[in-house]
Amino acid sequence: MRMLEGRVALVTGSSRGIGAAIAAEFARQGAAVAVHGRDSDAVNTVVTAICDGRGNAMGVTGDVTSFDQIEMMRRQIEDSLGQVEVLVANAGASLAPPAPLEDIPETGWRATVDANLLATFLTLKSFLPGMKQRGRGAIITMASSAGRRADARAPIPYGAAKAAITLMTQDVAAQAGPYGIRVNCIAPETILTARNREQIPATQQAAMAEFHPLKRLGTPEDVASAAVFLASNASTWITGTVLDVTGGAVMA
């Protein structure tokens, strides 16, 4: 039996990268998956690939920093697939480059915090009430090693937003646990998405891998496997956990 057989899942920010890998693996594990992004063409590409592999998927588009748009997407998913039982709040972005704090523009700070922390808050705000009413659900938020350790080279707004997501995850886990809802967080390190493979030179990739005890960088599939575990019945006694998917680079 597949680990997510018969469940309905939404993965925000799943039109590419880590989110797309999670959506594809959820579908392989039997879930009906809502693929989300802002670019409808990119969303449709992921949906088509899942359906071509005999999976069940639909696409939704919208801005996850807008509660009204998230609510609209929730209703679309419920009308087409049913009630969401597995939610992965994956959407996020780093929108300010690394810099000394005093040089970070306020616009970059606000944009980064909104794209990560606000988006996660609003996504959970939309889907939690239904899960509480039904008495079940699995939620996975997405943090980062940037929010798990201090690094002078890291973009401060991104790290701060991701650190806040880890604490929010644990607060929500404590609140939602009595309703039968589990809430966990995945914190990846450098992941070789298609974009990172293009932007990070091979020599730099090799040098970065040396900082990891497992001597390689992560893949989107590494994160997807962790997400399946946290979404499935294999982890029914786990909530409020931050899972560092880092090849040993972060050992909390």
Buried (B, 14 or more C-beta within 10 A) or exposed (E): EBBBEEBBBBBBBBBBBBBBBBBBBBBBBBBBBBBBBEEEEBBBBBBEBBEEEEBBBBBBBBBBBEBEBBBBBBEBBBEEBEBBBBBBBBBBBBBBEBEEEEEBEEEBBBBBBBBBBBBBBBBBEBBBEBBBEBEEBBBBBBBBBBBBBEEEEBBBBBBBBBBBBBEBBBEBBEEBEEBBBBBBBBBBBBBBBEEBEEEBEEEEBEEBBEEBEEEBBBBBBBBBBBBBBBBBEEBEEBBBBBBBBBBEBBEE
